[in-house]
């Protein structure tokens, strides 16, 4: 579903939750990575 959208830019809040996307262990991170492969990405980590 998310990969059906053509993304120009992706702003990802709570980006620290996307860690380990390079290992293949995080399914959500992998889906976002694939869906936004051609988009500019802005990752924002929320601080307490």
PDB file with one MODEL, atoms N, CA, C and O in Angstrom:
MODEL        1
ATOM      1  N   UNK A   1       0.814  -1.185   0.000  1.00  0.00           N
ATOM      2  CA  UNK A   1       0.000   0.000   0.000  1.00  0.00           C
ATOM      3  C   UNK A   1       0.866   1.261   0.000  1.00  0.00           C
ATOM      4  O   UNK A   1       0.660   2.148  -0.829  1.00  0.00           O
ATOM      5  N   UNK A   2       1.817   1.352   0.905  1.00  0.00           N
ATOM      6  CA  UNK A   2       2.675   2.532   0.987  1.00  0.00           C
ATOM      7  C   UNK A   2       3.587   2.650  -0.231  1.00  0.00           C
ATOM      8  O   UNK A   2       3.980   3.752  -0.613  1.00  0.00           O
ATOM      9  N   UNK A   3       3.917   1.530  -0.828  1.00  0.00           N
ATOM     10  CA  UNK A   3       4.796   1.556  -1.999  1.00  0.00           C
ATOM     11  C   UNK A   3       4.065   1.965  -3.276  1.00  0.00           C
ATOM     12  O   UNK A   3       4.698   2.136  -4.317  1.00  0.00           O
ATOM     13  N   UNK A   4       2.748   2.123  -3.211  1.00  0.00           N
ATOM     14  CA  UNK A   4       1.977   2.547  -4.371  1.00  0.00           C
ATOM     15  C   UNK A   4       2.014   4.063  -4.563  1.00  0.00           C
ATOM     16  O   UNK A   4       1.600   4.560  -5.611  1.00  0.00           O
ATOM     17  N   UNK A   5       2.498   4.793  -3.578  1.00  0.00           N
ATOM     18  CA  UNK A   5       2.590   6.248  -3.640  1.00  0.00           C
ATOM     19  C   UNK A   5       3.948   6.633  -4.212  1.00  0.00           C
ATOM     20  O   UNK A   5       4.967   6.039  -3.859  1.00  0.00           O
ATOM     21  N   UNK A   6       3.960   7.626  -5.094  1.00  0.00           N
ATOM     22  CA  UNK A   6       5.225   8.159  -5.606  1.00  0.00           C
ATOM     23  C   UNK A   6       5.638   9.290  -4.670  1.00  0.00           C
ATOM     24  O   UNK A   6       4.973  10.323  -4.601  1.00  0.00           O
ATOM     25  N   UNK A   7       6.735   9.088  -3.954  1.00  0.00           N
ATOM     26  CA  UNK A   7       7.180  10.037  -2.941  1.00  0.00           C
ATOM     27  C   UNK A   7       8.255  10.965  -3.495  1.00  0.00           C
ATOM     28  O   UNK A   7       9.225  10.505  -4.097  1.00  0.00           O
ATOM     29  N   UNK A   8       8.082  12.284  -3.292  1.00  0.00           N
ATOM     30  CA  UNK A   8       9.118  13.261  -3.628  1.00  0.00           C
ATOM     31  C   UNK A   8      10.030  13.480  -2.431  1.00  0.00           C
ATOM     32  O   UNK A   8      11.245  13.615  -2.568  1.00  0.00           O
ATOM     33  N   UNK A   9       9.415  13.511  -1.258  1.00  0.00           N
ATOM     34  CA  UNK A   9      10.152  13.709  -0.012  1.00  0.00           C
ATOM     35  C   UNK A   9       9.467  12.888   1.079  1.00  0.00           C
ATOM     36  O   UNK A   9       8.244  12.754   1.096  1.00  0.00           O
ATOM     37  N   UNK A  10      10.257  12.356   1.968  1.00  0.00           N
ATOM     38  CA  UNK A  10       9.721  11.591   3.096  1.00  0.00           C
ATOM     39  C   UNK A  10      10.313  12.154   4.381  1.00  0.00           C
ATOM     40  O   UNK A  10      11.533  12.189   4.540  1.00  0.00           O
ATOM     41  N   UNK A  11       9.462  12.593   5.292  1.00  0.00           N
ATOM     42  CA  UNK A  11       9.896  13.083   6.599  1.00  0.00           C
ATOM     43  C   UNK A  11       9.519  12.009   7.605  1.00  0.00           C
ATOM     44  O   UNK A  11       8.340  11.708   7.794  1.00  0.00           O
ATOM     45  N   UNK A  12      10.513  11.442   8.242  1.00  0.00           N
ATOM     46  CA  UNK A  12      10.290  10.330   9.154  1.00  0.00           C
ATOM     47  C   UNK A  12      10.560  10.766  10.587  1.00  0.00           C
ATOM     48  O   UNK A  12      11.709  10.988  10.969  1.00  0.00           O
ATOM     49  N   UNK A  13       9.503  10.887  11.376  1.00  0.00           N
ATOM     50  CA  UNK A  13       9.626  11.195  12.793  1.00  0.00           C
ATOM     51  C   UNK A  13      10.021   9.920  13.531  1.00  0.00           C
ATOM     52  O   UNK A  13       9.780   8.813  13.050  1.00  0.00           O
ATOM     53  N   UNK A  14      10.618  10.085  14.682  1.00  0.00           N
ATOM     54  CA  UNK A  14      11.038   8.927  15.483  1.00  0.00           C
ATOM     55  C   UNK A  14      11.938   8.008  14.670  1.00  0.00           C
ATOM     56  O   UNK A  14      11.784   6.787  14.706  1.00  0.00           O
ATOM     57  N   UNK A  15      12.872   8.592  13.943  1.00  0.00           N
ATOM     58  CA  UNK A  15      13.742   7.825  13.047  1.00  0.00           C
ATOM     59  C   UNK A  15      14.598   6.800  13.787  1.00  0.00           C
ATOM     60  O   UNK A  15      15.046   5.822  13.189  1.00  0.00           O
ATOM     61  N   UNK A  16      14.827   7.014  15.073  1.00  0.00           N
ATOM     62  CA  UNK A  16      15.630   6.037  15.817  1.00  0.00           C
ATOM     63  C   UNK A  16      14.943   4.671  15.852  1.00  0.00           C
ATOM     64  O   UNK A  16      15.601   3.654  16.075  1.00  0.00           O
ATOM     65  N   UNK A  17      13.648   4.641  15.639  1.00  0.00           N
ATOM     66  CA  UNK A  17      12.934   3.366  15.601  1.00  0.00           C
ATOM     67  C   UNK A  17      13.206   2.590  14.312  1.00  0.00           C
ATOM     68  O   UNK A  17      12.823   1.428  14.184  1.00  0.00           O
ATOM     69  N   UNK A  18      13.861   3.237  13.377  1.00  0.00           N
ATOM     70  CA  UNK A  18      14.170   2.597  12.105  1.00  0.00           C
ATOM     71  C   UNK A  18      15.568   2.006  12.086  1.00  0.00           C
ATOM     72  O   UNK A  18      16.066   1.620  11.029  1.00  0.00           O
ATOM     73  N   UNK A  19      16.195   1.934  13.230  1.00  0.00           N
ATOM     74  CA  UNK A  19      17.547   1.396  13.275  1.00  0.00           C
ATOM     75  C   UNK A  19      17.565  -0.063  12.835  1.00  0.00           C
ATOM     76  O   UNK A  19      16.552  -0.761  12.892  1.00  0.00           O
ATOM     77  N   UNK A  20      18.692  -0.486  12.415  1.00  0.00           N
ATOM     78  CA  UNK A  20      18.925  -1.845  11.931  1.00  0.00           C
ATOM     79  C   UNK A  20      18.189  -2.161  10.637  1.00  0.00           C
ATOM     80  O   UNK A  20      17.941  -3.328  10.333  1.00  0.00           O
ATOM     81  N   UNK A  21      17.836  -1.129   9.871  1.00  0.00           N
ATOM     82  CA  UNK A  21      17.184  -1.396   8.587  1.00  0.00           C
ATOM     83  C   UNK A  21      18.153  -2.071   7.633  1.00  0.00           C
ATOM     84  O   UNK A  21      17.744  -2.785   6.717  1.00  0.00           O
ATOM     85  N   UNK A  22      19.436  -1.840   7.852  1.00  0.00           N
ATOM     86  CA  UNK A  22      20.459  -2.420   6.986  1.00  0.00           C
ATOM     87  C   UNK A  22      20.676  -3.906   7.248  1.00  0.00           C
ATOM     88  O   UNK A  22      21.295  -4.585   6.429  1.00  0.00           O
ATOM     89  N   UNK A  23      20.186  -4.421   8.362  1.00  0.00           N
ATOM     90  CA  UNK A  23      20.379  -5.835   8.684  1.00  0.00           C
ATOM     91  C   UNK A  23      19.248  -6.714   8.158  1.00  0.00           C
ATOM     92  O   UNK A  23      19.385  -7.935   8.082  1.00  0.00           O
ATOM     93  N   UNK A  24      18.131  -6.083   7.795  1.00  0.00           N
ATOM     94  CA  UNK A  24      16.980  -6.849   7.325  1.00  0.00           C
ATOM     95  C   UNK A  24      16.072  -7.315   8.435  1.00  0.00           C
ATOM     96  O   UNK A  24      15.089  -8.008   8.174  1.00  0.00           O
ATOM     97  N   UNK A  25      16.377  -6.950   9.678  1.00  0.00           N
ATOM     98  CA  UNK A  25      15.594  -7.411  10.822  1.00  0.00           C
ATOM     99  C   UNK A  25      14.342  -6.576  11.061  1.00  0.00           C
ATOM    100  O   UNK A  25      13.356  -7.089  11.590  1.00  0.00           O
ATOM    101  N   UNK A  26      14.362  -5.310  10.684  1.00  0.00           N
ATOM    102  CA  UNK A  26      13.253  -4.410  10.965  1.00  0.00           C
ATOM    103  C   UNK A  26      12.345  -4.326   9.736  1.00  0.00           C
ATOM    104  O   UNK A  26      12.675  -3.654   8.760  1.00  0.00           O
ATOM    105  N   UNK A  27      11.203  -5.010   9.790  1.00  0.00           N
ATOM    106  CA  UNK A  27      10.307  -5.096   8.635  1.00  0.00           C
ATOM    107  C   UNK A  27       9.706  -3.738   8.270  1.00  0.00           C
ATOM    108  O   UNK A  27       9.556  -3.426   7.089  1.00  0.00           O
ATOM    109  N   UNK A  28       9.364  -2.938   9.268  1.00  0.00           N
ATOM    110  CA  UNK A  28       8.803  -1.607   9.004  1.00  0.00           C
ATOM    111  C   UNK A  28       9.820  -0.730   8.310  1.00  0.00           C
ATOM    112  O   UNK A  28       9.502  -0.056   7.330  1.00  0.00           O
ATOM    113  N   UNK A  29      11.040  -0.734   8.812  1.00  0.00           N
ATOM    114  CA  UNK A  29      12.103   0.072   8.216  1.00  0.00           C
ATOM    115  C   UNK A  29      12.383  -0.365   6.787  1.00  0.00           C
ATOM    116  O   UNK A  29      12.605   0.474   5.914  1.00  0.00           O
ATOM    117  N   UNK A  30      12.375  -1.652   6.545  1.00  0.00           N
ATOM    118  CA  UNK A  30      12.624  -2.166   5.201  1.00  0.00           C
ATOM    119  C   UNK A  30      11.515  -1.761   4.233  1.00  0.00           C
ATOM    120  O   UNK A  30      11.791  -1.428   3.081  1.00  0.00           O
ATOM    121  N   UNK A  31      10.261  -1.789   4.694  1.00  0.00           N
ATOM    122  CA  UNK A  31       9.140  -1.388   3.839  1.00  0.00           C
ATOM    123  C   UNK A  31       9.237   0.102   3.498  1.00  0.00           C
ATOM    124  O   UNK A  31       9.006   0.490   2.353  1.00  0.00           O
ATOM    125  N   UNK A  32       9.577   0.937   4.487  1.00  0.00           N
ATOM    126  CA  UNK A  32       9.729   2.368   4.239  1.00  0.00           C
ATOM    127  C   UNK A  32      10.920   2.645   3.322  1.00  0.00           C
ATOM    128  O   UNK A  32      10.853   3.505   2.444  1.00  0.00           O
ATOM    129  N   UNK A  33      11.987   1.922   3.533  1.00  0.00           N
ATOM    130  CA  UNK A  33      13.178   2.096   2.698  1.00  0.00           C
ATOM    131  C   UNK A  33      12.871   1.781   1.240  1.00  0.00           C
ATOM    132  O   UNK A  33      13.287   2.507   0.337  1.00  0.00           O
ATOM    133  N   UNK A  34      12.151   0.709   1.023  1.00  0.00           N
ATOM    134  CA  UNK A  34      11.801   0.306  -0.341  1.00  0.00           C
ATOM    135  C   UNK A  34      10.814   1.294  -0.969  1.00  0.00           C
ATOM    136  O   UNK A  34      10.959   1.663  -2.134  1.00  0.00           O
ATOM    137  N   UNK A  35       9.824   1.717  -0.204  1.00  0.00           N
ATOM    138  CA  UNK A  35       8.784   2.604  -0.728  1.00  0.00           C
ATOM    139  C   UNK A  35       9.321   3.990  -1.060  1.00  0.00           C
ATOM    140  O   UNK A  35       8.820   4.656  -1.967  1.00  0.00           O
ATOM    141  N   UNK A  36      10.342   4.424  -0.323  1.00  0.00           N
ATOM    142  CA  UNK A  36      10.867   5.780  -0.514  1.00  0.00           C
ATOM    143  C   UNK A  36      12.261   5.769  -1.141  1.00  0.00           C
ATOM    144  O   UNK A  36      13.033   6.708  -0.951  1.00  0.00           O
ATOM    145  N   UNK A  37      12.576   4.740  -1.866  1.00  0.00           N
ATOM    146  CA  UNK A  37      13.920   4.577  -2.425  1.00  0.00           C
ATOM    147  C   UNK A  37      14.368   5.763  -3.277  1.00  0.00           C
ATOM    148  O   UNK A  37      15.539   6.141  -3.234  1.00  0.00           O
ATOM    149  N   UNK A  38      13.466   6.349  -4.043  1.00  0.00           N
ATOM    150  CA  UNK A  38      13.827   7.454  -4.929  1.00  0.00           C
ATOM    151  C   UNK A  38      13.538   8.826  -4.342  1.00  0.00           C
ATOM    152  O   UNK A  38      13.731   9.836  -5.019  1.00  0.00           O
ATOM    153  N   UNK A  39      13.083   8.884  -3.108  1.00  0.00           N
ATOM    154  CA  UNK A  39      12.697  10.146  -2.482  1.00  0.00           C
ATOM    155  C   UNK A  39      13.815  10.699  -1.600  1.00  0.00           C
ATOM    156  O   UNK A  39      14.612   9.945  -1.041  1.00  0.00           O
ATOM    157  N   UNK A  40      13.860  12.026  -1.485  1.00  0.00           N
ATOM    158  CA  UNK A  40      14.744  12.683  -0.525  1.00  0.00           C
ATOM    159  C   UNK A  40      14.190  12.383   0.859  1.00  0.00           C
ATOM    160  O   UNK A  40      12.978  12.431   1.067  1.00  0.00           O
ATOM    161  N   UNK A  41      15.061  12.076   1.797  1.00  0.00           N
ATOM    162  CA  UNK A  41      14.612  11.715   3.139  1.00  0.00           C
ATOM    163  C   UNK A  41      15.142  12.673   4.194  1.00  0.00           C
ATOM    164  O   UNK A  41      16.305  13.075   4.161  1.00  0.00           O
ATOM    165  N   UNK A  42      14.280  13.029   5.119  1.00  0.00           N
ATOM    166  CA  UNK A  42      14.644  13.823   6.283  1.00  0.00           C
ATOM    167  C   UNK A  42      14.292  12.991   7.505  1.00  0.00           C
ATOM    168  O   UNK A  42      13.120  12.722   7.767  1.00  0.00           O
ATOM    169  N   UNK A  43      15.300  12.589   8.243  1.00  0.00           N
ATOM    170  CA  UNK A  43      15.096  11.778   9.434  1.00  0.00           C
ATOM    171  C   UNK A  43      15.199  12.674  10.654  1.00  0.00           C
ATOM    172  O   UNK A  43      16.159  13.432  10.786  1.00  0.00           O
ATOM    173  N   UNK A  44      14.230  12.597  11.538  1.00  0.00           N
ATOM    174  CA  UNK A  44      14.226  13.428  12.721  1.00  0.00           C
ATOM    175  C   UNK A  44      14.094  12.539  13.936  1.00  0.00           C
ATOM    176  O   UNK A  44      13.172  11.731  14.052  1.00  0.00           O
ATOM    177  N   UNK A  45      15.028  12.707  14.825  1.00  0.00           N
ATOM    178  CA  UNK A  45      14.965  11.953  16.076  1.00  0.00           C
ATOM    179  C   UNK A  45      14.402  12.870  17.144  1.00  0.00           C
ATOM    180  O   UNK A  45      14.898  13.978  17.346  1.00  0.00           O
ATOM    181  N   UNK A  46      13.380  12.413  17.818  1.00  0.00           N
ATOM    182  CA  UNK A  46      12.756  13.195  18.886  1.00  0.00           C
ATOM    183  C   UNK A  46      13.581  13.049  20.155  1.00  0.00           C
ATOM    184  O   UNK A  46      13.971  11.945  20.534  1.00  0.00           O
ATOM    185  N   UNK A  47      13.836  14.152  20.789  1.00  0.00           N
ATOM    186  CA  UNK A  47      14.577  14.146  22.047  1.00  0.00           C
ATOM    187  C   UNK A  47      13.634  14.405  23.205  1.00  0.00           C
ATOM    188  O   UNK A  47      12.686  15.182  23.089  1.00  0.00           O
ATOM    189  N   UNK A  48      13.896  13.764  24.295  1.00  0.00           N
ATOM    190  CA  UNK A  48      13.041  13.909  25.487  1.00  0.00           C
ATOM    191  C   UNK A  48      13.339  15.188  26.216  1.00  0.00           C
ATOM    192  O   UNK A  48      12.717  15.475  27.238  1.00  0.00           O
TER     193      UNK A  48
ENDMDL
END
